[in-house]
Amino acid sequence: MFEDLLAAQDGVLTRDQAEAHGVGKQAINRLIRSGRWERRGPNVYFACDRPFTDRARIRCAV
């Protein structure tokens, strides 16, 4: 389910969405430190296992 969300949203998700899928604050911080996720705005993250496309850029900006 979580991978479906990332695929549908071009690898972009919010903290609320992550937490709703069981990814807590500490896990988010670990994912960022490990380079698997990047912070792209306040409470907005990008999963780095996919290309950072124009669609992802727009999602992050919105």
Predicted model as a PDB file, atoms N, CA, C, CB and O in Angstrom, pLDDT in the B-factor column:
MODEL        1                                                                  
ATOM      1  N   MET A   1       0.813  -1.194   0.000  1.00 81.00           N  
ATOM      2  CA  MET A   1       0.000   0.000   0.000  1.00 81.00           C  
ATOM      3  C   MET A   1       0.856   1.258   0.000  1.00 81.00           C  
ATOM      4  CB  MET A   1      -0.925  -0.002   1.192  1.00 81.00           C  
ATOM      5  O   MET A   1       0.557   2.215  -0.714  1.00 81.00           O  
ATOM      6  N   PHE A   2       1.908   1.260   0.788  1.00 84.00           N  
ATOM      7  CA  PHE A   2       2.774   2.428   0.883  1.00 84.00           C  
ATOM      8  C   PHE A   2       3.468   2.681  -0.452  1.00 84.00           C  
ATOM      9  CB  PHE A   2       3.813   2.243   2.004  1.00 84.00           C  
ATOM     10  O   PHE A   2       3.584   3.829  -0.882  1.00 84.00           O  
ATOM     11  N   GLU A   3       3.930   1.620  -1.107  1.00 90.00           N  
ATOM     12  CA  GLU A   3       4.571   1.768  -2.420  1.00 90.00           C  
ATOM     13  C   GLU A   3       3.577   2.282  -3.448  1.00 90.00           C  
ATOM     14  CB  GLU A   3       5.168   0.430  -2.887  1.00 90.00           C  
ATOM     15  O   GLU A   3       3.951   3.047  -4.336  1.00 90.00           O  
ATOM     16  N   ASP A   4       2.322   1.875  -3.344  1.00 93.00           N  
ATOM     17  CA  ASP A   4       1.286   2.380  -4.248  1.00 93.00           C  
ATOM     18  C   ASP A   4       1.121   3.886  -4.088  1.00 93.00           C  
ATOM     19  CB  ASP A   4      -0.053   1.670  -3.988  1.00 93.00           C  
ATOM     20  O   ASP A   4       0.961   4.606  -5.074  1.00 93.00           O  
ATOM     21  N   LEU A   5       1.160   4.358  -2.849  1.00 93.00           N  
ATOM     22  CA  LEU A   5       1.052   5.792  -2.578  1.00 93.00           C  
ATOM     23  C   LEU A   5       2.216   6.541  -3.214  1.00 93.00           C  
ATOM     24  CB  LEU A   5       1.012   6.057  -1.060  1.00 93.00           C  
ATOM     25  O   LEU A   5       2.018   7.552  -3.888  1.00 93.00           O  
ATOM     26  N   LEU A   6       3.433   6.041  -2.998  1.00 95.00           N  
ATOM     27  CA  LEU A   6       4.604   6.700  -3.575  1.00 95.00           C  
ATOM     28  C   LEU A   6       4.543   6.708  -5.096  1.00 95.00           C  
ATOM     29  CB  LEU A   6       5.883   6.012  -3.110  1.00 95.00           C  
ATOM     30  O   LEU A   6       4.893   7.707  -5.724  1.00 95.00           O  
ATOM     31  N   ALA A   7       4.107   5.614  -5.688  1.00 95.00           N  
ATOM     32  CA  ALA A   7       4.008   5.546  -7.147  1.00 95.00           C  
ATOM     33  C   ALA A   7       2.958   6.525  -7.665  1.00 95.00           C  
ATOM     34  CB  ALA A   7       3.666   4.115  -7.597  1.00 95.00           C  
ATOM     35  O   ALA A   7       3.173   7.192  -8.676  1.00 95.00           O  
ATOM     36  N   ALA A   8       1.837   6.608  -6.981  1.00 96.00           N  
ATOM     37  CA  ALA A   8       0.753   7.493  -7.417  1.00 96.00           C  
ATOM     38  C   ALA A   8       1.113   8.967  -7.267  1.00 96.00           C  
ATOM     39  CB  ALA A   8      -0.509   7.196  -6.630  1.00 96.00           C  
ATOM     40  O   ALA A   8       0.573   9.819  -7.972  1.00 96.00           O  
ATOM     41  N   GLN A   9       2.027   9.262  -6.345  1.00 97.00           N  
ATOM     42  CA  GLN A   9       2.374  10.658  -6.054  1.00 97.00           C  
ATOM     43  C   GLN A   9       3.802  10.984  -6.473  1.00 97.00           C  
ATOM     44  CB  GLN A   9       2.195  10.947  -4.566  1.00 97.00           C  
ATOM     45  O   GLN A   9       4.412  11.902  -5.925  1.00 97.00           O  
ATOM     46  N   ASP A  10       4.333  10.256  -7.423  1.00 97.00           N  
ATOM     47  CA  ASP A  10       5.660  10.542  -7.995  1.00 97.00           C  
ATOM     48  C   ASP A  10       6.768  10.554  -6.951  1.00 97.00           C  
ATOM     49  CB  ASP A  10       5.636  11.874  -8.709  1.00 97.00           C  
ATOM     50  O   ASP A  10       7.747  11.287  -7.090  1.00 97.00           O  
ATOM     51  N   GLY A  11       6.617   9.742  -5.901  1.00 97.00           N  
ATOM     52  CA  GLY A  11       7.640   9.637  -4.869  1.00 97.00           C  
ATOM     53  C   GLY A  11       7.567  10.707  -3.799  1.00 97.00           C  
ATOM     54  O   GLY A  11       8.433  10.772  -2.927  1.00 97.00           O  
ATOM     55  N   VAL A  12       6.539  11.551  -3.853  1.00 98.00           N  
ATOM     56  CA  VAL A  12       6.390  12.658  -2.906  1.00 98.00           C  
ATOM     57  C   VAL A  12       5.299  12.312  -1.903  1.00 98.00           C  
ATOM     58  CB  VAL A  12       6.058  13.988  -3.644  1.00 98.00           C  
ATOM     59  O   VAL A  12       4.240  11.803  -2.269  1.00 98.00           O  
ATOM     60  N   LEU A  13       5.573  12.596  -0.623  1.00 97.00           N  
ATOM     61  CA  LEU A  13       4.570  12.372   0.410  1.00 97.00           C  
ATOM     62  C   LEU A  13       4.757  13.356   1.541  1.00 97.00           C  
ATOM     63  CB  LEU A  13       4.639  10.939   0.935  1.00 97.00           C  
ATOM     64  O   LEU A  13       5.804  13.991   1.666  1.00 97.00           O  
ATOM     65  N   THR A  14       3.732  13.474   2.361  1.00 97.00           N  
ATOM     66  CA  THR A  14       3.793  14.363   3.514  1.00 97.00           C  
ATOM     67  C   THR A  14       4.057  13.549   4.777  1.00 97.00           C  
ATOM     68  CB  THR A  14       2.483  15.174   3.651  1.00 97.00           C  
ATOM     69  O   THR A  14       3.933  12.324   4.788  1.00 97.00           O  
ATOM     70  N   ARG A  15       4.417  14.251   5.821  1.00 97.00           N  
ATOM     71  CA  ARG A  15       4.624  13.590   7.111  1.00 97.00           C  
ATOM     72  C   ARG A  15       3.340  12.897   7.565  1.00 97.00           C  
ATOM     73  CB  ARG A  15       5.090  14.609   8.176  1.00 97.00           C  
ATOM     74  O   ARG A  15       3.381  11.767   8.053  1.00 97.00           O  
ATOM     75  N   ASP A  16       2.211  13.569   7.405  1.00 97.00           N  
ATOM     76  CA  ASP A  16       0.934  12.969   7.811  1.00 97.00           C  
ATOM     77  C   ASP A  16       0.670  11.668   7.062  1.00 97.00           C  
ATOM     78  CB  ASP A  16      -0.218  13.952   7.570  1.00 97.00           C  
ATOM     79  O   ASP A  16       0.208  10.694   7.657  1.00 97.00           O  
ATOM     80  N   GLN A  17       0.959  11.641   5.761  1.00 97.00           N  
ATOM     81  CA  GLN A  17       0.755  10.417   4.983  1.00 97.00           C  
ATOM     82  C   GLN A  17       1.688   9.307   5.463  1.00 97.00           C  
ATOM     83  CB  GLN A  17       0.980  10.688   3.484  1.00 97.00           C  
ATOM     84  O   GLN A  17       1.272   8.156   5.594  1.00 97.00           O  
ATOM     85  N   ALA A  18       2.947   9.653   5.723  1.00 96.00           N  
ATOM     86  CA  ALA A  18       3.903   8.658   6.206  1.00 96.00           C  
ATOM     87  C   ALA A  18       3.442   8.083   7.539  1.00 96.00           C  
ATOM     88  CB  ALA A  18       5.305   9.276   6.348  1.00 96.00           C  
ATOM     89  O   ALA A  18       3.452   6.869   7.740  1.00 96.00           O  
ATOM     90  N   GLU A  19       3.040   8.963   8.441  1.00 96.00           N  
ATOM     91  CA  GLU A  19       2.597   8.503   9.756  1.00 96.00           C  
ATOM     92  C   GLU A  19       1.322   7.668   9.661  1.00 96.00           C  
ATOM     93  CB  GLU A  19       2.370   9.695  10.682  1.00 96.00           C  
ATOM     94  O   GLU A  19       1.148   6.725  10.432  1.00 96.00           O  
ATOM     95  N   ALA A  20       0.436   7.996   8.736  1.00 96.00           N  
ATOM     96  CA  ALA A  20      -0.781   7.210   8.546  1.00 96.00           C  
ATOM     97  C   ALA A  20      -0.460   5.797   8.059  1.00 96.00           C  
ATOM     98  CB  ALA A  20      -1.713   7.909   7.551  1.00 96.00           C  
ATOM     99  O   ALA A  20      -1.262   4.879   8.234  1.00 96.00           O  
ATOM    100  N   HIS A  21       0.723   5.624   7.445  1.00 95.00           N  
ATOM    101  CA  HIS A  21       1.153   4.304   6.978  1.00 95.00           C  
ATOM    102  C   HIS A  21       2.138   3.658   7.957  1.00 95.00           C  
ATOM    103  CB  HIS A  21       1.793   4.417   5.588  1.00 95.00           C  
ATOM    104  O   HIS A  21       2.815   2.691   7.611  1.00 95.00           O  
ATOM    105  N   GLY A  22       2.215   4.195   9.179  1.00 95.00           N  
ATOM    106  CA  GLY A  22       3.023   3.573  10.216  1.00 95.00           C  
ATOM    107  C   GLY A  22       4.483   3.981  10.250  1.00 95.00           C  
ATOM    108  O   GLY A  22       5.277   3.353  10.950  1.00 95.00           O  
ATOM    109  N   VAL A  23       4.858   5.019   9.512  1.00 95.00           N  
ATOM    110  CA  VAL A  23       6.239   5.506   9.514  1.00 95.00           C  
ATOM    111  C   VAL A  23       6.293   6.691  10.468  1.00 95.00           C  
ATOM    112  CB  VAL A  23       6.725   5.910   8.060  1.00 95.00           C  
ATOM    113  O   VAL A  23       5.806   7.778  10.156  1.00 95.00           O  
ATOM    114  N   GLY A  24       6.894   6.468  11.642  1.00 95.00           N  
ATOM    115  CA  GLY A  24       6.943   7.496  12.669  1.00 95.00           C  
ATOM    116  C   GLY A  24       8.053   8.508  12.450  1.00 95.00           C  
ATOM    117  O   GLY A  24       8.848   8.395  11.517  1.00 95.00           O  
ATOM    118  N   LYS A  25       8.089   9.502  13.333  1.00 95.00           N  
ATOM    119  CA  LYS A  25       9.047  10.605  13.235  1.00 95.00           C  
ATOM    120  C   LYS A  25      10.495  10.102  13.239  1.00 95.00           C  
ATOM    121  CB  LYS A  25       8.836  11.587  14.388  1.00 95.00           C  
ATOM    122  O   LYS A  25      11.308  10.556  12.434  1.00 95.00           O  
ATOM    123  N   GLN A  26      10.817   9.180  14.128  1.00 97.00           N  
ATOM    124  CA  GLN A  26      12.183   8.658  14.196  1.00 97.00           C  
ATOM    125  C   GLN A  26      12.554   7.905  12.923  1.00 97.00           C  
ATOM    126  CB  GLN A  26      12.342   7.740  15.409  1.00 97.00           C  
ATOM    127  O   GLN A  26      13.677   8.018  12.432  1.00 97.00           O  
ATOM    128  N   ALA A  27      11.605   7.138  12.391  1.00 97.00           N  
ATOM    129  CA  ALA A  27      11.860   6.399  11.144  1.00 97.00           C  
ATOM    130  C   ALA A  27      12.058   7.367   9.981  1.00 97.00           C  
ATOM    131  CB  ALA A  27      10.694   5.426  10.835  1.00 97.00           C  
ATOM    132  O   ALA A  27      12.924   7.149   9.134  1.00 97.00           O  
ATOM    133  N   ILE A  28      11.272   8.420   9.934  1.00 96.00           N  
ATOM    134  CA  ILE A  28      11.436   9.438   8.889  1.00 96.00           C  
ATOM    135  C   ILE A  28      12.832  10.050   8.981  1.00 96.00           C  
ATOM    136  CB  ILE A  28      10.346  10.545   9.015  1.00 96.00           C  
ATOM    137  O   ILE A  28      13.513  10.204   7.967  1.00 96.00           O  
ATOM    138  N   ASN A  29      13.252  10.394  10.185  1.00 97.00           N  
ATOM    139  CA  ASN A  29      14.592  10.973  10.369  1.00 97.00           C  
ATOM    140  C   ASN A  29      15.687  10.002   9.933  1.00 97.00           C  
ATOM    141  CB  ASN A  29      14.804  11.369  11.837  1.00 97.00           C  
ATOM    142  O   ASN A  29      16.680  10.422   9.338  1.00 97.00           O  
ATOM    143  N   ARG A  30      15.522   8.713  10.219  1.00 97.00           N  
ATOM    144  CA  ARG A  30      16.501   7.712   9.778  1.00 97.00           C  
ATOM    145  C   ARG A  30      16.533   7.612   8.250  1.00 97.00           C  
ATOM    146  CB  ARG A  30      16.176   6.335  10.391  1.00 97.00           C  
ATOM    147  O   ARG A  30      17.604   7.514   7.652  1.00 97.00           O  
ATOM    148  N   LEU A  31      15.364   7.637   7.630  1.00 97.00           N  
ATOM    149  CA  LEU A  31      15.296   7.573   6.170  1.00 97.00           C  
ATOM    150  C   LEU A  31      15.988   8.779   5.533  1.00 97.00           C  
ATOM    151  CB  LEU A  31      13.833   7.500   5.708  1.00 97.00           C  
ATOM    152  O   LEU A  31      16.633   8.646   4.493  1.00 97.00           O  
ATOM    153  N   ILE A  32      15.857   9.940   6.147  1.00 97.00           N  
ATOM    154  CA  ILE A  32      16.523  11.139   5.636  1.00 97.00           C  
ATOM    155  C   ILE A  32      18.031  11.021   5.831  1.00 97.00           C  
ATOM    156  CB  ILE A  32      15.986  12.408   6.341  1.00 97.00           C  
ATOM    157  O   ILE A  32      18.797  11.287   4.905  1.00 97.00           O  
ATOM    158  N   ARG A  33      18.465  10.624   7.032  1.00 98.00           N  
ATOM    159  CA  ARG A  33      19.910  10.490   7.303  1.00 98.00           C  
ATOM    160  C   ARG A  33      20.566   9.459   6.386  1.00 98.00           C  
ATOM    161  CB  ARG A  33      20.141  10.096   8.769  1.00 98.00           C  
ATOM    162  O   ARG A  33      21.720   9.621   5.989  1.00 98.00           O  
ATOM    163  N   SER A  34      19.832   8.409   6.055  1.00 98.00           N  
ATOM    164  CA  SER A  34      20.397   7.353   5.216  1.00 98.00           C  
ATOM    165  C   SER A  34      20.430   7.741   3.732  1.00 98.00           C  
ATOM    166  CB  SER A  34      19.598   6.071   5.395  1.00 98.00           C  
ATOM    167  O   SER A  34      21.071   7.069   2.924  1.00 98.00           O  
ATOM    168  N   GLY A  35      19.740   8.823   3.385  1.00 97.00           N  
ATOM    169  CA  GLY A  35      19.704   9.252   1.992  1.00 97.00           C  
ATOM    170  C   GLY A  35      18.593   8.598   1.187  1.00 97.00           C  
ATOM    171  O   GLY A  35      18.494   8.819  -0.020  1.00 97.00           O  
ATOM    172  N   ARG A  36      17.758   7.797   1.834  1.00 97.00           N  
ATOM    173  CA  ARG A  36      16.648   7.143   1.112  1.00 97.00           C  
ATOM    174  C   ARG A  36      15.516   8.120   0.844  1.00 97.00           C  
ATOM    175  CB  ARG A  36      16.116   5.939   1.913  1.00 97.00           C  
ATOM    176  O   ARG A  36      14.799   7.980  -0.147  1.00 97.00           O  
ATOM    177  N   TRP A  37      15.346   9.107   1.713  1.00 98.00           N  
ATOM    178  CA  TRP A  37      14.370  10.177   1.525  1.00 98.00           C  
ATOM    179  C   TRP A  37      15.099  11.513   1.615  1.00 98.00           C  
ATOM    180  CB  TRP A  37      13.220  10.092   2.585  1.00 98.00           C  
ATOM    181  O   TRP A  37      16.148  11.626   2.249  1.00 98.00           O  
ATOM    182  N   GLU A  38      14.520  12.524   0.965  1.00 97.00           N  
ATOM    183  CA  GLU A  38      15.007  13.897   1.079  1.00 97.00           C  
ATOM    184  C   GLU A  38      13.860  14.778   1.542  1.00 97.00           C  
ATOM    185  CB  GLU A  38      15.593  14.408  -0.275  1.00 97.00           C  
ATOM    186  O   GLU A  38      12.709  14.593   1.146  1.00 97.00           O  
ATOM    187  N   ARG A  39      14.198  15.736   2.385  1.00 97.00           N  
ATOM    188  CA  ARG A  39      13.208  16.730   2.793  1.00 97.00           C  
ATOM    189  C   ARG A  39      13.136  17.759   1.672  1.00 97.00           C  
ATOM    190  CB  ARG A  39      13.580  17.402   4.183  1.00 97.00           C  
ATOM    191  O   ARG A  39      14.158  18.316   1.270  1.00 97.00           O  
ATOM    192  N   ARG A  40      11.937  18.012   1.168  1.00 97.00           N  
ATOM    193  CA  ARG A  40      11.754  18.933   0.043  1.00 97.00           C  
ATOM    194  C   ARG A  40      10.902  20.133   0.416  1.00 97.00           C  
ATOM    195  CB  ARG A  40      11.124  18.208  -1.126  1.00 97.00           C  
ATOM    196  O   ARG A  40      10.610  20.967  -0.441  1.00 97.00           O  
ATOM    197  N   GLY A  41      10.503  20.238   1.653  1.00 95.00           N  
ATOM    198  CA  GLY A  41       9.700  21.345   2.140  1.00 95.00           C  
ATOM    199  C   GLY A  41       9.248  21.019   3.541  1.00 95.00           C  
ATOM    200  O   GLY A  41       9.542  19.940   4.055  1.00 95.00           O  
ATOM    201  N   PRO A  42       8.534  21.942   4.170  1.00 95.00           N  
ATOM    202  CA  PRO A  42       8.028  21.645   5.510  1.00 95.00           C  
ATOM    203  C   PRO A  42       7.090  20.433   5.472  1.00 95.00           C  
ATOM    204  CB  PRO A  42       7.294  22.875   6.096  1.00 95.00           C  
ATOM    205  O   PRO A  42       6.019  20.478   4.867  1.00 95.00           O  
ATOM    206  N   ASN A  43       7.510  19.367   6.120  1.00 96.00           N  
ATOM    207  CA  ASN A  43       6.718  18.135   6.203  1.00 96.00           C  
ATOM    208  C   ASN A  43       6.445  17.496   4.845  1.00 96.00           C  
ATOM    209  CB  ASN A  43       5.410  18.420   6.885  1.00 96.00           C  
ATOM    210  O   ASN A  43       5.455  16.781   4.686  1.00 96.00           O  
ATOM    211  N   VAL A  44       7.311  17.746   3.865  1.00 97.00           N  
ATOM    212  CA  VAL A  44       7.199  17.155   2.529  1.00 97.00           C  
ATOM    213  C   VAL A  44       8.494  16.408   2.234  1.00 97.00           C  
ATOM    214  CB  VAL A  44       6.916  18.251   1.434  1.00 97.00           C  
ATOM    215  O   VAL A  44       9.585  16.945   2.425  1.00 97.00           O  
ATOM    216  N   TYR A  45       8.369  15.168   1.767  1.00 98.00           N  
ATOM    217  CA  TYR A  45       9.531  14.301   1.540  1.00 98.00           C  
ATOM    218  C   TYR A  45       9.463  13.674   0.154  1.00 98.00           C  
ATOM    219  CB  TYR A  45       9.613  13.201   2.619  1.00 98.00           C  
ATOM    220  O   TYR A  45       8.394  13.524  -0.438  1.00 98.00           O  
ATOM    221  N   PHE A  46      10.644  13.314  -0.337  1.00 98.00           N  
ATOM    222  CA  PHE A  46      10.754  12.641  -1.619  1.00 98.00           C  
ATOM    223  C   PHE A  46      11.545  11.354  -1.421  1.00 98.00           C  
ATOM    224  CB  PHE A  46      11.427  13.557  -2.682  1.00 98.00           C  
ATOM    225  O   PHE A  46      12.620  11.365  -0.822  1.00 98.00           O  
ATOM    226  N   ALA A  47      11.005  10.237  -1.930  1.00 97.00           N  
ATOM    227  CA  ALA A  47      11.688   8.950  -1.870  1.00 97.00           C  
ATOM    228  C   ALA A  47      12.701   8.896  -3.007  1.00 97.00           C  
ATOM    229  CB  ALA A  47      10.673   7.761  -1.960  1.00 97.00           C  
ATOM    230  O   ALA A  47      12.329   8.952  -4.179  1.00 97.00           O  
ATOM    231  N   CYS A  48      13.967   8.787  -2.663  1.00 97.00           N  
ATOM    232  CA  CYS A  48      15.063   8.922  -3.634  1.00 97.00           C  
ATOM    233  C   CYS A  48      15.313   7.687  -4.491  1.00 97.00           C  
ATOM    234  CB  CYS A  48      16.316   9.260  -2.913  1.00 97.00           C  
ATOM    235  O   CYS A  48      16.275   7.661  -5.259  1.00 97.00           O  
ATOM    236  N   ASP A  49      14.477   6.674  -4.377  1.00 96.00           N  
ATOM    237  CA  ASP A  49      14.677   5.474  -5.190  1.00 96.00           C  
ATOM    238  C   ASP A  49      14.010   5.596  -6.555  1.00 96.00           C  
ATOM    239  CB  ASP A  49      14.138   4.251  -4.463  1.00 96.00           C  
ATOM    240  O   ASP A  49      13.852   4.600  -7.261  1.00 96.00           O  
ATOM    241  N   ARG A  50      13.628   6.783  -6.921  1.00 96.00           N  
ATOM    242  CA  ARG A  50      12.983   7.045  -8.210  1.00 96.00           C  
ATOM    243  C   ARG A  50      13.470   8.389  -8.739  1.00 96.00           C  
ATOM    244  CB  ARG A  50      11.424   7.033  -8.076  1.00 96.00           C  
ATOM    245  O   ARG A  50      14.032   9.173  -7.974  1.00 96.00           O  
ATOM    246  N   PRO A  51      13.273   8.678 -10.023  1.00 96.00           N  
ATOM    247  CA  PRO A  51      13.747   9.953 -10.568  1.00 96.00           C  
ATOM    248  C   PRO A  51      12.947  11.135 -10.026  1.00 96.00           C  
ATOM    249  CB  PRO A  51      13.671   9.934 -12.091  1.00 96.00           C  
ATOM    250  O   PRO A  51      11.741  11.037  -9.802  1.00 96.00           O  
ATOM    251  N   PHE A  52      13.636  12.239  -9.823  1.00 97.00           N  
ATOM    252  CA  PHE A  52      12.986  13.473  -9.375  1.00 97.00           C  
ATOM    253  C   PHE A  52      12.517  14.224 -10.620  1.00 97.00           C  
ATOM    254  CB  PHE A  52      13.962  14.362  -8.498  1.00 97.00           C  
ATOM    255  O   PHE A  52      13.227  15.069 -11.166  1.00 97.00           O  
ATOM    256  N   THR A  53      11.310  13.891 -11.047  1.00 97.00           N  
ATOM    257  CA  THR A  53      10.769  14.400 -12.298  1.00 97.00           C  
ATOM    258  C   THR A  53      10.143  15.782 -12.116  1.00 97.00           C  
ATOM    259  CB  THR A  53       9.737  13.428 -12.857  1.00 97.00           C  
ATOM    260  O   THR A  53      10.024  16.285 -10.999  1.00 97.00           O  
ATOM    261  N   ASP A  54       9.750  16.377 -13.231  1.00 97.00           N  
ATOM    262  CA  ASP A  54       9.034  17.656 -13.158  1.00 97.00           C  
ATOM    263  C   ASP A  54       7.730  17.506 -12.369  1.00 97.00           C  
ATOM    264  CB  ASP A  54       8.739  18.190 -14.578  1.00 97.00           C  
ATOM    265  O   ASP A  54       7.347  18.398 -11.613  1.00 97.00           O  
ATOM    266  N   ARG A  55       7.057  16.372 -12.553  1.00 97.00           N  
ATOM    267  CA  ARG A  55       5.823  16.133 -11.787  1.00 97.00           C  
ATOM    268  C   ARG A  55       6.103  16.108 -10.286  1.00 97.00           C  
ATOM    269  CB  ARG A  55       5.168  14.806 -12.221  1.00 97.00           C  
ATOM    270  O   ARG A  55       5.322  16.647  -9.502  1.00 97.00           O  
ATOM    271  N   ALA A  56       7.208  15.487  -9.883  1.00 98.00           N  
ATOM    272  CA  ALA A  56       7.585  15.450  -8.467  1.00 98.00           C  
ATOM    273  C   ALA A  56       7.912  16.859  -7.976  1.00 98.00           C  
ATOM    274  CB  ALA A  56       8.794  14.506  -8.244  1.00 98.00           C  
ATOM    275  O   ALA A  56       7.526  17.233  -6.868  1.00 98.00           O  
ATOM    276  N   ARG A  57       8.613  17.634  -8.784  1.00 97.00           N  
ATOM    277  CA  ARG A  57       8.945  19.014  -8.408  1.00 97.00           C  
ATOM    278  C   ARG A  57       7.673  19.838  -8.164  1.00 97.00           C  
ATOM    279  CB  ARG A  57       9.805  19.679  -9.510  1.00 97.00           C  
ATOM    280  O   ARG A  57       7.579  20.603  -7.204  1.00 97.00           O  
ATOM    281  N   ILE A  58       6.713  19.657  -9.051  1.00 97.00           N  
ATOM    282  CA  ILE A  58       5.447  20.396  -8.895  1.00 97.00           C  
ATOM    283  C   ILE A  58       4.722  19.959  -7.635  1.00 97.00           C  
ATOM    284  CB  ILE A  58       4.537  20.188 -10.122  1.00 97.00           C  
ATOM    285  O   ILE A  58       4.209  20.796  -6.893  1.00 97.00           O  
ATOM    286  N   ARG A  59       4.676  18.658  -7.386  1.00 96.00           N  
ATOM    287  CA  ARG A  59       4.030  18.155  -6.158  1.00 96.00           C  
ATOM    288  C   ARG A  59       4.694  18.731  -4.916  1.00 96.00           C  
ATOM    289  CB  ARG A  59       4.080  16.616  -6.109  1.00 96.00           C  
ATOM    290  O   ARG A  59       4.006  19.108  -3.968  1.00 96.00           O  
ATOM    291  N   CYS A  60       6.003  18.802  -4.909  1.00 95.00           N  
ATOM    292  CA  CYS A  60       6.720  19.356  -3.759  1.00 95.00           C  
ATOM    293  C   CYS A  60       6.403  20.836  -3.563  1.00 95.00           C  
ATOM    294  CB  CYS A  60       8.227  19.164  -3.932  1.00 95.00           C  
ATOM    295  O   CYS A  60       6.268  21.306  -2.434  1.00 95.00           O  
ATOM    296  N   ALA A  61       6.289  21.551  -4.651  1.00 94.00           N  
ATOM    297  CA  ALA A  61       6.030  22.979  -4.560  1.00 94.00           C  
ATOM    298  C   ALA A  61       4.615  23.296  -4.086  1.00 94.00           C  
ATOM    299  CB  ALA A  61       6.271  23.623  -5.895  1.00 94.00           C  
ATOM    300  O   ALA A  61       4.374  24.313  -3.437  1.00 94.00           O  
ATOM    301  N   VAL A  62       3.695  22.411  -4.421  1.00 90.00           N  
ATOM    302  CA  VAL A  62       2.302  22.643  -4.060  1.00 90.00           C  
ATOM    303  C   VAL A  62       2.083  22.212  -2.630  1.00 90.00           C  
ATOM    304  CB  VAL A  62       1.346  21.891  -5.008  1.00 90.00           C  
ATOM    305  O   VAL A  62       0.969  22.320  -2.116  1.00 90.00           O  
TER     306      VAL A  62                                                      
ENDMDL                                                                          
END                                                                             
